[in-house]
């Protein structure tokens, strides 16, 4: 029998989840405009760097702590790590994106009768809402981390297919190649101490800043 938590994880990371993640490129659109990313190779280098220096060093360690806080119903710890996550959004664009995704997912969870969502009423980072859904649906922390990294990568590949542009086959090859790193990054995230949490992605921060005023855009700012 298929574990119901696996089905809920697939639902949570599905591109059809109505939170609007598809509408953002996280600076990739400007990176393409500036020709920092212009083919499969440069796209792989860009995304691999973000996986290693942002997702694995910032997003996943915070997600671990939020997951535990929700399990313990420790709302003060949820609020603390929510603020840490928001404080690490380096541009207005990235901060607004994360809050809008978090708000949309909280609203969806409430509509799906996840009553614990009622406990959280303030501006919500995406990671806080994602971890809430994972714990409410009995998704393990490891599966939650894997799913979060996968969802981010899949959204970025979808954006790259439109922007670079990449062919559909090249996009799938790139997804397969980069996804191989996810299990190791999930393991690494478990051993990151509180004081070591943080990202080192200056190019993404610059690209996101530039994207806020980019003349022609497919993706939201």
Buried (B, 14 or more C-beta within 10 A) or exposed (E): EEEEBEEBBEEBBEEEBEBBBBBBBBBBBBBBBBEBBEEBEBBBEBBBBBBBBBBBBBBBBBBBBBBBBBEEEEBEBBBBBBBBBBEBBBBEBBBBBBBBBBBBBBBBBEEEEBEBBEEBEEBBBBBBBBBBBBBBBEBBBBBBBBBBBBBBBBBBBBBBBBBBEBEEEBBEBBBEEBBEBBEEBBEBBEEBEEEEBBBEBEBBBBBBBBBBEBEEBEBBB
